[in-house]
């Protein structure tokens, strides 16, 4: 049995259907993904979407959050944290305490 897909509309007006609660628009996502990958090049797609859903689009914005808050995001796993720490360290930035 498959889940029933729900009709959704993104903030740009694209209409799409999803069976889950994921708000990611499949039309907008590829462009956002490329921008996110510039600051977060080694993160998995679920981790990138987690940051996008939390409106974290740069390393500077990431510094406004603690590690615990980032780990609590749906799609963010413990394997992503060393990647984020390293990216912040390379720019001489840190997570909020």
Backbone bond lengths (Angstrom), bond angles and torsions (degrees), N, CA, C in turn:
res aa  C-N    CA-C-N  psi(-1)  N-CA   C-N-CA  omega(-1)  CA-C   N-CA-C  phi
1 X - - - 1.450 - - 1.532 109.21 -
2 X 1.310 117.33 132.87 1.458 121.44 178.75 1.520 110.05 -102.72
3 X 1.317 114.83 152.84 1.458 119.86 178.05 1.523 109.26 -72.01
4 X 1.317 115.01 149.03 1.455 119.60 176.94 1.526 108.98 -75.58
5 X 1.305 115.72 134.65 1.452 120.02 179.82 1.523 110.21 -84.22
6 X 1.318 115.02 141.93 1.454 122.26 -179.06 1.521 109.34 -106.68
7 X 1.307 115.80 138.42 1.453 120.87 177.33 1.531 108.17 -76.01
8 X 1.328 116.01 130.27 1.464 121.61 179.96 1.518 108.98 -131.79
9 X 1.329 114.83 158.12 1.456 121.39 176.96 1.518 107.95 -132.17
10 X 1.324 117.59 129.12 1.460 120.67 179.69 1.526 110.11 -81.76
11 X 1.320 115.77 174.91 1.468 120.63 -178.01 1.531 112.87 -64.81
12 X 1.319 116.40 -19.16 1.472 120.30 177.84 1.528 112.50 -92.32
13 X 1.329 116.48 -0.01 1.456 120.53 176.99 1.517 115.65 93.44
14 X 1.325 118.50 3.76 1.469 120.67 177.83 1.526 109.27 -72.87
15 X 1.307 116.46 133.02 1.459 122.08 178.14 1.519 108.18 -99.56
16 X 1.344 116.38 132.20 1.460 121.71 179.81 1.523 109.04 -150.38
17 X 1.315 116.11 168.60 1.457 121.88 -178.78 1.519 109.78 -121.44
18 X 1.339 116.27 134.94 1.467 122.06 178.95 1.525 108.31 -136.95
19 X 1.323 115.85 146.26 1.460 120.14 177.82 1.524 111.89 -90.87
20 X 1.324 117.83 -17.96 1.459 120.96 -178.70 1.520 112.10 -110.15
21 X 1.321 114.85 -167.11 1.459 121.11 -179.57 1.518 113.23 -88.80
22 X 1.304 118.24 -2.05 1.463 121.99 -176.76 1.532 110.23 -60.93
23 X 1.344 117.33 122.25 1.460 120.18 -177.50 1.530 114.70 -87.17
24 X 1.321 117.97 4.61 1.461 121.41 -174.61 1.527 110.89 -71.60
25 X 1.320 114.98 124.54 1.463 121.40 177.64 1.529 108.32 -79.74
26 X 1.328 118.01 124.23 1.464 119.80 -178.90 1.530 113.51 -68.32
27 X 1.317 117.68 -14.61 1.461 121.02 178.91 1.534 109.90 -86.42
28 X 1.341 116.32 -41.71 1.477 120.97 -178.71 1.527 112.72 -79.99
29 X 1.343 116.67 -30.21 1.460 119.95 -170.48 1.526 115.41 -56.74
30 X 1.332 121.23 -44.96 1.466 119.25 -177.34 1.535 113.66 -55.29
31 X 1.312 118.30 -39.18 1.461 121.24 178.48 1.520 111.65 -68.94
32 X 1.326 116.86 -42.28 1.465 120.90 178.20 1.520 110.09 -66.00
33 X 1.321 116.14 -39.39 1.458 120.76 -178.61 1.528 110.85 -60.31
34 X 1.319 117.30 -43.27 1.463 120.68 -179.81 1.522 111.22 -62.77
35 X 1.342 117.27 -40.29 1.460 120.80 178.89 1.522 110.53 -66.15
36 X 1.338 117.66 -42.95 1.461 121.63 179.83 1.525 111.46 -65.45
37 X 1.317 116.70 -37.38 1.463 120.71 -178.34 1.525 112.19 -65.55
38 X 1.322 117.97 -17.99 1.466 120.26 177.36 1.531 109.96 -67.89
39 X 1.338 118.27 -41.22 1.461 122.07 178.08 1.525 112.08 -89.11
40 X 1.310 116.98 -29.61 1.463 122.02 -175.83 1.530 110.05 -124.44
41 X 1.348 118.17 65.24 1.462 120.88 -169.86 1.520 116.45 -67.73
42 X 1.305 119.11 -23.43 1.461 119.58 -174.73 1.524 113.75 -107.15
43 X 1.334 117.86 7.91 1.460 120.25 -179.32 1.522 111.30 -79.94
44 X 1.319 115.06 150.17 1.459 120.72 176.90 1.526 109.84 -71.91
45 X 1.310 116.57 161.92 1.464 121.27 179.30 1.527 112.13 -59.19
46 X 1.360 119.98 -44.00 1.470 118.53 178.22 1.536 112.56 -60.92
47 X 1.326 117.03 -37.17 1.467 120.27 178.78 1.529 110.71 -68.81
48 X 1.328 117.37 -39.71 1.465 120.24 176.45 1.521 111.21 -62.60
49 X 1.338 116.18 -42.19 1.467 119.48 178.51 1.524 111.20 -65.47
50 X 1.333 117.16 -35.50 1.470 120.85 177.60 1.530 110.00 -62.00
51 X 1.318 117.07 -44.36 1.459 120.18 177.87 1.524 110.76 -65.06
52 X 1.315 116.68 -43.02 1.457 121.19 179.16 1.529 111.02 -60.35
53 X 1.325 116.91 -44.06 1.464 120.58 -179.52 1.518 112.24 -65.51
54 X 1.339 117.16 -25.02 1.465 122.03 177.60 1.538 111.28 -92.53
55 X 1.338 116.84 8.44 1.466 123.03 -178.85 1.529 112.48 58.83
56 X 1.322 116.22 36.99 1.463 122.22 174.91 1.516 105.92 -105.24
57 X 1.326 115.34 105.11 1.452 120.42 -173.26 1.524 114.32 -114.43
58 X 1.335 116.65 4.02 1.464 119.60 179.57 1.525 109.16 -156.09
59 X 1.324 115.22 166.44 1.462 119.80 177.18 1.524 111.17 -65.33
60 X 1.312 116.77 -34.66 1.466 120.40 177.86 1.526 110.73 -61.70
61 X 1.323 117.31 -42.63 1.462 121.00 177.85 1.528 111.18 -67.09
62 X 1.331 116.45 -32.06 1.463 121.27 179.56 1.528 111.09 -63.22
63 X 1.336 117.54 -30.61 1.467 121.10 -177.76 1.532 112.51 -67.82
64 X 1.307 117.93 -11.64 1.468 121.94 178.60 1.526 111.94 -80.31
65 X 1.333 116.86 -4.70 1.457 122.39 -175.74 1.521 111.11 -120.18
66 X 1.331 115.31 152.83 1.465 120.39 174.51 1.526 108.56 -86.80
67 X 1.319 116.41 163.98 1.470 120.22 177.06 1.522 110.56 -60.16
68 X 1.304 116.55 -38.89 1.472 121.47 -179.32 1.532 110.70 -62.44
69 X 1.323 117.05 -41.26 1.469 120.78 178.97 1.527 110.98 -65.27
70 X 1.326 116.63 -39.50 1.468 120.26 -179.97 1.526 110.49 -68.29
71 X 1.322 117.19 -42.33 1.467 120.52 178.90 1.518 112.25 -63.07
72 X 1.332 117.15 -25.99 1.463 121.07 -179.42 1.528 112.96 -75.91
73 X 1.330 117.42 -12.14 1.465 120.52 179.98 1.525 110.38 -69.19
74 X 1.313 116.16 136.88 1.465 121.18 177.46 1.524 109.09 -65.31
75 X 1.325 116.31 122.27 1.457 121.59 -179.48 1.518 113.20 105.15
76 X 1.324 116.39 -11.75 1.465 120.51 -179.58 1.520 108.34 -96.94
77 X 1.321 117.10 120.69 1.457 121.46 -179.07 1.511 111.88 -108.61
78 X 1.326 117.16 168.75 1.459 120.72 -179.09 1.529 112.85 -62.91
79 X 1.310 118.32 -25.52 1.457 121.29 178.26 1.522 113.06 -69.48
80 X 1.322 116.57 -18.34 1.463 120.74 179.28 1.519 112.51 -80.79
81 X 1.306 117.05 -23.38 1.464 120.04 -174.20 1.533 113.40 -64.60
82 X 1.341 120.42 -44.06 1.468 118.72 176.99 1.534 112.47 -60.71
83 X 1.310 117.13 -34.55 1.466 121.45 178.47 1.523 109.62 -65.30
84 X 1.343 116.20 -44.62 1.460 120.20 179.85 1.529 111.16 -67.12
85 X 1.336 116.76 -43.07 1.472 120.31 178.67 1.528 110.77 -58.98
86 X 1.320 116.08 -44.01 1.464 121.08 -179.60 1.528 111.34 -65.14
87 X 1.339 116.61 -42.40 1.468 120.22 178.70 1.526 110.53 -61.87
88 X 1.338 116.35 -42.49 1.468 120.29 177.86 1.529 110.75 -64.89
89 X 1.327 116.60 -44.31 1.471 121.69 -178.82 1.528 110.92 -59.77
90 X 1.331 116.59 -40.84 1.469 120.57 179.90 1.524 112.44 -62.30
91 X 1.329 116.83 -25.44 1.470 121.23 178.15 1.530 111.86 -102.95
92 X 1.341 115.76 9.89 1.477 122.42 -179.05 1.527 111.64 59.29
93 X 1.336 115.28 41.12 1.460 122.61 178.00 1.529 108.61 -118.36
94 X 1.338 116.43 165.92 1.471 121.74 178.92 1.523 110.03 -143.59
95 X 1.335 114.06 159.46 1.460 120.08 171.26 1.515 108.66 -66.82
96 X 1.329 116.24 154.87 1.459 120.76 173.45 1.519 108.30 -67.13
97 X 1.298 117.42 144.73 1.491 121.86 179.61 1.504 110.59 -81.57
